[in-house]
Amino acid sequence: MSDNVRSLPVLAAAAAVTAAAAWWWFQSQKGTGKPQKVAILDAGAQYGKLIDRRVRELSVESDVLPLDTSPEQLRGKYGAIIISGGPGSCYQADAPAFNPAVLDMGLPVLGVCYGYQLLNFTQGGGVEKSARREDLQETVDVDVTSKLMAGTPASQKCLLTHGDSVTRVASGFRAVGWSHGAVVAIENADRQLFGTQFHPEVDLSEHGTAVFKNFLFKIAKLKGSFTPVSRHQAALDEIRGIVGDKEVLVLVSGGVDSSVCAALCREAIGAHRVHAVHIDHGFMRQDESNTVQAALGKIGIDLKMVRCADAFAKATTDVRGKLAGPLISTTSPEDKRMIIGDTFMRVTEAAVRDLKLDADRIYLAQGTLRPDLIESGSHLASAKADVIKTHHNDTALVRQLRAQGKIVEPLRDFHKDEVRELGAALGLPKHLVWRQPFPGPGLAIRVLCSDGVVPPRLSAADLAKVAECVKLYTKAKLSFVELPVRTVGVQGDCRSYKAAIALTLPARCKSSKEVDWTTLFAIARAIPGEVMAVSRTCFMWGTPVDSSTPGVEGVTKTYCDQPTMDQLRLADACVSTLMLDHGLEHTLSQVPVVLFPASFGVPGNRSVAIRPFITRDFMTGKPAVPGEDLPFKALDDMVTQIEAVPGISRVVFDLTSKPPGTTEWE
């Protein structure tokens, strides 16, 4: 028998397999002519990119588009629409433009926060300013017969961030979610229109993923067959595509973001074309610069050190047409960030000259992340996002360089947890990948500067509301005081700069185990909702303090000078060392240590805030719970050691979730 004859059964079997595969493919494609992408219409949400991320994590492709995108631009390209949150009010004359005809296209629509209000308002429902705003995790009761809520608990924790509320549900819709008696979710199942006041995209909404699954797969009938291009490979391709045969200068702060950026550039174009520079601006942690240089040296990166603390101290810059600085006498948080960011750029230019690099052949690479751009109000993340805080790597000068095509930011679509995964894949040392996040401006933004003047105080009416919140949750004799500072927050997708409250016990406790943390957290959640002028609540160790305590409004002049930095370095080193000693570097996402100018009656003294924080997306998060996330022994040791730092009057523990308080105090 010839070889050809022998091969016939094999060929026949192969043909049968091929035919079966072709039939299966044909059947699987029946009725799938509808587009499989989701359009996310951006109303300026701080969490808009998280919606994009959650959708893609469920293997559905998505595009973030302007809110005013027309039906013609959407038709035939998208199988569903999500309208994001935003800082505006849909009933105001200056509300972001939106074409309501989008809702008549027959596509499933999910409105989130502002998108929920907009959906209801454009369909004839009522939306009005609330008597109290919410910026916290609340209990939401849902109708589980709703397609959107199917399979989720009838009562669940969700993040609500709003100052407006639905006051009348539009005709044809029904309420399917409630919080404190207010409607927070609606649906018109026949028209496939759904809305939630809460944010299903954030971790603080415990069943948000289930809500997205219901919308994408049960309502919109999408397949979930999207396989994204490797993020690692996409980042390498982007670097190579932008840089070509030229070279890259990487500013390495010492944090995981800039370190991963440097490692990516090295892999993409080779170590010989990557020039890594570490700028020691005088605001680094204790022994930080030398540690960074040694760590990066082990992965083959030759790090050039630039010591320029004096240059930063004397630095000035233009802020909205006015000269800001010098830095050493600046108290405004935004001005400090602007000065530091722009000085980074000027020092970079000097480093290029010192390295004898050809400026026309050099690109600046930096580890800017998605949350950095969102909080800075960058158009790269959102067309309408409000500025919460200016990041040193997203200043006006940096944006100018972007416009010139001279900046490479391969991580700009990444969030912190994704960067850690990428860092591990790149072979970075574990201790570097899991370093606590450290802001580029360093400890300069963890010092609340002051010229010694007490900021405007809360009104008697606001203080009375705070007292009522305390009494509502406990019969214990808790005292409270307004701290003589202002801190940055994020409320309703907008920046806030408001008061902070500190709670104290009737007597100093011997251990943090004696503190009723559950009650303190409940009070901290309640106060910002009842008192609009407050965005942060803390617990303070020591003897009780209230507004009548002598020295309670004492403020020490505080600037970014080296003696002040040294004081904070000692406190920060105490916390960093104890975290490692207790193995908390994986449990706690971040623990900022903040020096603020409250003297509490001791001239020249300051106080320290610690903020043990847990988050996955770094856009929202919650404080660590002592005894659960943070061992009592570790917390007690932190407090004891910080109190021993010369010139420290008090230590406070930040009880605030994000929102309403940002991770950092500035």
Sequence and secondary structure as in RCSB ss.txt:
>XXXX:A:sequence
MSDNVRSLPVLAAAAAVTAAAAWWWFQSQKGTGKPQKVAILDAGAQYGKLIDRRVRELSVESDVLPLDTSPEQLR
GKYGAIIISGGPGSCYQADAPAFNPAVLDMGLPVLGVCYGYQLLNFTQGGGVEKSARREDLQETVDVDVTSKLMA
GTPASQKCLLTHGDSVTRVASGFRAVGWSHGAVVAIENADRQLFGTQFHPEVDLSEHGTAVFKNFLFKIAKLKGS
FTPVSRHQAALDEIRGIVGDKEVLVLVSGGVDSSVCAALCREAIGAHRVHAVHIDHGFMRQDESNTVQAALGKIG
IDLKMVRCADAFAKATTDVRGKLAGPLISTTSPEDKRMIIGDTFMRVTEAAVRDLKLDADRIYLAQGTLRPDLIE
SGSHLASAKADVIKTHHNDTALVRQLRAQGKIVEPLRDFHKDEVRELGAALGLPKHLVWRQPFPGPGLAIRVLCS
DGVVPPRLSAADLAKVAECVKLYTKAKLSFVELPVRTVGVQGDCRSYKAAIALTLPARCKSSKEVDWTTLFAIAR
AIPGEVMAVSRTCFMWGTPVDSSTPGVEGVTKTYCDQPTMDQLRLADACVSTLMLDHGLEHTLSQVPVVLFPASF
GVPGNRSVAIRPFITRDFMTGKPAVPGEDLPFKALDDMVTQIEAVPGISRVVFDLTSKPPGTTEWE
>XXXX:A:secstr
  HHHHTHHHHHHHHHHHHHHHHHHHHHHTT  S   EEEEESS TTHHHHHHHHHHTT  EEEEETT  HHHHT
TT SEEEE   SS TTSTT     GGGGGSS  EEEETHHHHHHHHHTT EEEEEEEEEEEEEEEEE TTSTTTT
TS SEEEEEEEEEEEEEE  TT EEEEEETTEEEEEEETTTTEEEESB TTSTTSTTHHHHHHIIIIIIS     
     HHHHHHHHHHHHHTTSEEEEE  SSHHHHHHHHHHHHHH GGGEEEEEEE S   TTHHHHHHHHHHTTT
  EEEEE HHHHHT  EEETTEEE  GGG   HHHHHHHHHHHHHHHHHHHHHHTT  GGGEEEE    HHHHHH
TT TTT SS   S   TTSSHHHHHHHHTT EE TTTT  HHHHHHHHHHTT  HHHHT     TTGGGGGB  B
 S       HHHHHHHHHHHHHH  S  EEEEEEEEEEEEETTEEEEEEEEEEE SS  SSGGGS HHHHHHHHH
HHHHH TTEEEEEEE SS   TTSTTTT B  B S HHHHHHHHHHHHHHHHHHHHTT TTT SB  EEEE B T
TSTT EEEEE  EE SSSSSBEE  BTTTB HHHHHHHHHHHHTSTTEEEEEEE   BTTB SS  
